[in-house]
Amino acid sequence: MPIAVKFLKLKQLPKIKLAKELHDTHVPTFGRFTNESKVITVVINNRNPVDIIRTLAHEMAHYAQGERHQLASGSWHTGSPEENQAHDQAGIMMRQFDKQFPEYLSATPVVSPENFADGKNPGRKGL
């Protein structure tokens, strides 16, 4: 989070929800930023921690775009300028993260407990 806050020049953190999976999306995805509610949802089940963090970085980039009023109704489409920028920025943040925390590259996948409420857990600030 400190890397994203500094790189994206964020004024505050969004609400972050962790989920087993996302069902209510237009396309298969591991994360989502909802501009209206300022909430990021990230799927964590059966994923490597670095992949989870990469998704979080991508959605944080969308959050920053939302703070700057740069999102439009089709911003989530593959190939849109906003989506491409989020991919680029997440890649840069991940290089910094991997340099600072190389041990995460060999971490085992996260497996959610059975009682983990899909997308309904309270958001955690400061992940």
Residue pairs with C-beta under 8 A, 6 or more apart in sequence:
1 13
1 126
1 127
3 57
3 93
3 96
3 97
3 100
4 10
4 56
4 57
4 60
4 93
5 13
7 89
7 92
7 93
7 96
8 60
8 61
8 63
8 64
8 89
9 64
10 60
10 63
10 64
10 67
11 67
13 125
13 126
14 33
14 38
14 39
14 40
14 60
14 63
15 37
15 38
15 39
15 40
15 123
15 125
16 39
16 40
16 41
16 42
16 56
16 123
16 124
16 125
16 127
17 39
17 40
17 41
17 42
17 119
17 120
17 121
17 122
17 123
18 41
18 42
18 44
18 121
18 124
19 41
19 42
19 43
19 44
19 45
19 118
19 119
19 121
20 43
20 44
20 45
20 112
20 116
20 118
20 119
21 43
21 45
21 118
21 119
22 29
22 30
22 31
22 32
22 41
22 43
22 119
23 118
25 32
26 76
27 78
29 43
30 42
30 43
30 47
30 51
30 52
30 55
31 40
31 41
31 42
31 43
31 55
31 56
31 58
31 59
32 40
32 41
32 59
33 39
33 40
33 59
33 62
33 63
33 66
34 40
34 41
35 62
35 66
35 71
38 63
38 66
39 123
40 56
40 59
40 60
40 62
40 63
41 59
41 119
42 52
42 55
42 56
42 59
43 52
43 55
44 52
44 110
44 112
45 110
45 111
45 112
45 116
46 109
46 110
46 111
47 109
47 110
48 107
48 108
48 109
48 110
49 104
49 107
49 109
49 110
50 94
50 97
50 98
50 104
50 105
50 107
52 110
53 94
53 97
53 104
54 90
54 94
56 127
57 89
57 90
57 93
57 94
57 97
58 86
58 87
58 89
58 90
59 86
60 90
60 93
61 85
61 86
61 89
61 90
61 93
62 71
62 75
62 82
62 86
64 89
65 71
65 75
65 82
65 85
65 86
70 82
71 82
72 82
74 80
75 82
75 83
76 82
76 83
77 83
97 104
98 104
98 105
